[in-house]
Amino acid sequence: MNFQLTEEQRLLKQTVRDIAQKEIKPRAAEVEASGEFPWANMRALARAGVVGLTIPVEFEGQGGTLFDAVLALDEVAQACYVTAMALLGEIGVQSQVIAHYASPAQKERILPRVARGEWMLAICMTEPDHGSDVGSLRTNAVRDGDHYVVSGRKMLISRADVAEVFVTYTRFDGVPGHKGVGAMLIDRGTPGLEVTERYATLGGEYLFGVAFEGCRVPADHVLVKEDGFKKMMSAFNGQRCLNAAITLGQAQAAFDEALRYAQDRKQFGQPIASFQGLQWMLADMAIELDAARLLIYRAAANATSGFPSVVEAAMAKTFSNEMAIRVTNQALQIFGGYGYLKAFPVERYLRGARFGAVGGGTPQIQRNLIAARLLGRRSAVRGE
Ligand SMILES: Cc1cc2nc3c(=O)[nH]c(=O)nc-3n(C[C@H](O)[C@H](O)[C@H](O)COP(=O)(O)OP(=O)(O)OC[C@H]3O[C@@H](n4cnc5c(N)ncnc54)[C@H](O)[C@@H]3O)c2cc1C
């Protein structure tokens, strides 16, 4: 077992760090305040090959691994949460399921444009009445000649304002239970597809409601039908590692700020870092950060074909999500009253860290998955 990054991994991390720290971080507060999709940051990342990092080389990507994506997202998240969430769509599960399951024509049509940073992707899984219980979703696709007619509603969808392609989980022909669930690609501009709501969030990005009303989708746009739910949820384990990497980045950035501040800020005639109460706080934060990073690295390094094991991904996500809430909160505490001000960056990291434990499968659901494996039970979430 080797705990060192390879030379290529170090180079990738440094390349992304340079862009993130020099170009993206200085704009982070402005990007959040604008409420706009961070196009300029995404273009900078696309130019450096980061947007197409995990897209196969034959489709103009870099052919990178899930581990590479973890390294990149951690760095981008340390600079700007909103940009990390924008990048998650292209570097994550959407492009992976297209690369694995789409027809050759669809891969050729979509992936190069994503790699170039021209097309964004959305994933539409959550519904108004089915969040954690995704296997019960109601959106339905009915075959009609060489098309499917799709109807349903999705909720809490990232990037629906800018996405060109919506990777949509849908039931096929009304077949009940997990067996009936698969996924298809639905293009922006398809008659009947409408972005219905726009919600401001704690972290600063926007989430959307999406309606499909009698959308006619060519049969060639079906991603998976047979074993569709299992395949989509296996791919989603990669997204859990990436979600964890974003919360790790929030915690790391907050910790770095707090470590600096504790050495600069003086009270009672000495730096506050000289007080043992704060030293132990900093030591605990450093332990937690390392533990989360190692769990995420393990899950990503063990991934086969980009898809990690359900248990390793669930452990990494749960620990990193909850760690980030604790660590960013402690960082704010070290800043005292100044931590509470928007003029200082730690409150932004605290808000950014909070998304992980509610998005992409909650820690409660991850614990259910881990326990199901421990106890040899079937998992309702994965349809096994
Ligand atoms: C920032 C962000 C971005 C998102 N982006 C997307 C996206 O792009 N696409 C998409 O499809 N969705 C997206 N989501 C939605 C997200 O995946 C859901 O919020 C999540 O799956 C939880 O579903 P829910 O909100 O309906 O909560 P619910 O499922 O209603 O859960 C409510 C509470 O009950 C708990 N709970 C539920 N079932 C159980 C159980 N069996 N055992 C124990 N506890 C349980 C949950 O842990 C939670 O605490 C996003 C969410 C956020 C916050």
The ligand as an SDF file (V2000), in Angstrom:
LIG
                    3D

 53 58  0  0  0  0  0  0  0  0999 V2000
  -27.1820   21.0520   -3.0810 C   0  0  0  0  0  0  0  0  0  0  0  0
  -28.0630   19.9550   -3.5830 C   0  0  0  0  0  0  0  0  0  0  0  0
  -27.9830   19.5840   -4.9170 C   0  0  0  0  0  0  0  0  0  0  0  0
  -28.8370   18.5940   -5.4090 C   0  0  0  0  0  0  0  0  0  0  0  0
  -28.7700   18.2710   -6.7460 N   0  0  0  0  0  0  0  0  0  0  0  0
  -29.5650   17.3000   -7.2320 C   0  0  0  0  0  0  0  0  0  0  0  0
  -29.5230   16.9590   -8.6290 C   0  0  0  0  0  0  0  0  0  0  0  0
  -28.7840   17.5610   -9.4140 O   0  0  0  0  0  0  0  0  0  0  0  0
  -30.3370   15.9740   -9.0770 N   0  0  0  0  0  0  0  0  0  0  0  0
  -31.1670   15.2930   -8.2510 C   0  0  0  0  0  0  0  0  0  0  0  0
  -31.8570   14.3990   -8.7210 O   0  0  0  0  0  0  0  0  0  0  0  0
  -31.2750   15.6130   -6.9220 N   0  0  0  0  0  0  0  0  0  0  0  0
  -30.4840   16.6020   -6.4040 C   0  0  0  0  0  0  0  0  0  0  0  0
  -30.5640   16.9450   -5.0720 N   0  0  0  0  0  0  0  0  0  0  0  0
  -31.5570   16.2780   -4.2280 C   0  0  0  0  0  0  0  0  0  0  0  0
  -30.9430   15.3100   -3.2140 C   0  0  0  0  0  0  0  0  0  0  0  0
  -30.3600   14.2250   -3.8430 O   0  0  0  0  0  0  0  0  0  0  0  0
  -32.0630   14.9430   -2.2240 C   0  0  0  0  0  0  0  0  0  0  0  0
  -32.3030   16.1030   -1.4560 O   0  0  0  0  0  0  0  0  0  0  0  0
  -31.6890   13.7790   -1.3260 C   0  0  0  0  0  0  0  0  0  0  0  0
  -31.6430   12.5890   -2.0620 O   0  0  0  0  0  0  0  0  0  0  0  0
  -32.6930   13.6210   -0.1710 C   0  0  0  0  0  0  0  0  0  0  0  0
  -34.0040   13.5920   -0.6290 O   0  0  0  0  0  0  0  0  0  0  0  0
  -35.1110   14.5680    0.0300 P   0  0  0  0  0  0  0  0  0  0  0  0
  -34.5400   15.9350    0.0640 O   0  0  0  0  0  0  0  0  0  0  0  0
  -36.3830   14.3670   -0.6880 O   0  0  0  0  0  0  0  0  0  0  0  0
  -35.2200   14.0940    1.5290 O   0  0  0  0  0  0  0  0  0  0  0  0
  -36.1480   12.8950    2.1150 P   0  0  0  0  0  0  0  0  0  0  0  0
  -35.8880   11.6430    1.3490 O   0  0  0  0  0  0  0  0  0  0  0  0
  -37.5460   13.3650    2.2210 O   0  0  0  0  0  0  0  0  0  0  0  0
  -35.5270   12.7270    3.5680 O   0  0  0  0  0  0  0  0  0  0  0  0
  -35.8350   13.5990    4.6410 C   0  0  0  0  0  0  0  0  0  0  0  0
  -35.0740   13.1330    5.8830 C   0  0  0  0  0  0  0  0  0  0  0  0
  -35.4790   11.7830    6.2070 O   0  0  0  0  0  0  0  0  0  0  0  0
  -34.3360   10.9460    6.2680 C   0  0  0  0  0  0  0  0  0  0  0  0
  -34.7090    9.6150    5.7550 N   0  0  0  0  0  0  0  0  0  0  0  0
  -35.4080    9.2960    4.6420 C   0  0  0  0  0  0  0  0  0  0  0  0
  -35.5170    7.9800    4.4970 N   0  0  0  0  0  0  0  0  0  0  0  0
  -34.8530    7.4190    5.5530 C   0  0  0  0  0  0  0  0  0  0  0  0
  -34.6140    6.0760    5.9810 C   0  0  0  0  0  0  0  0  0  0  0  0
  -35.0270    5.0100    5.2680 N   0  0  0  0  0  0  0  0  0  0  0  0
  -33.8980    5.8830    7.1170 N   0  0  0  0  0  0  0  0  0  0  0  0
  -33.4400    6.9480    7.8560 C   0  0  0  0  0  0  0  0  0  0  0  0
  -33.6300    8.2380    7.4920 N   0  0  0  0  0  0  0  0  0  0  0  0
  -34.3390    8.4690    6.3600 C   0  0  0  0  0  0  0  0  0  0  0  0
  -33.2920   11.6000    5.3760 C   0  0  0  0  0  0  0  0  0  0  0  0
  -31.9800   11.2080    5.7250 O   0  0  0  0  0  0  0  0  0  0  0  0
  -33.5620   13.0750    5.6570 C   0  0  0  0  0  0  0  0  0  0  0  0
  -32.8900   13.4600    6.8180 O   0  0  0  0  0  0  0  0  0  0  0  0
  -29.7540   17.9530   -4.5490 C   0  0  0  0  0  0  0  0  0  0  0  0
  -29.8250   18.3390   -3.2130 C   0  0  0  0  0  0  0  0  0  0  0  0
  -29.0010   19.3260   -2.7190 C   0  0  0  0  0  0  0  0  0  0  0  0
  -29.1250   19.7220   -1.2880 C   0  0  0  0  0  0  0  0  0  0  0  0
  1  2  1  0
  2  3  1  0
  2 52  2  0
  3  4  2  0
  4  5  1  0
  4 50  1  0
  5  6  2  0
  6  7  1  0
  6 13  1  0
  7  8  2  0
  7  9  1  0
  9 10  1  0
 10 11  2  0
 10 12  1  0
 12 13  2  0
 13 14  1  0
 14 15  1  0
 14 50  1  0
 15 16  1  0
 16 17  1  0
 16 18  1  0
 18 19  1  0
 18 20  1  0
 20 21  1  0
 20 22  1  0
 22 23  1  0
 23 24  1  0
 24 25  2  0
 24 26  1  0
 24 27  1  0
 27 28  1  0
 28 29  2  0
 28 30  1  0
 28 31  1  0
 31 32  1  0
 32 33  1  0
 33 34  1  0
 33 48  1  0
 34 35  1  0
 35 36  1  0
 35 46  1  0
 36 37  1  0
 36 45  1  0
 37 38  2  0
 38 39  1  0
 39 40  1  0
 39 45  2  0
 40 41  1  0
 40 42  2  0
 42 43  1  0
 43 44  2  0
 44 45  1  0
 46 47  1  0
 46 48  1  0
 48 49  1  0
 50 51  2  0
 51 52  1  0
 52 53  1  0
M  END
$$$$
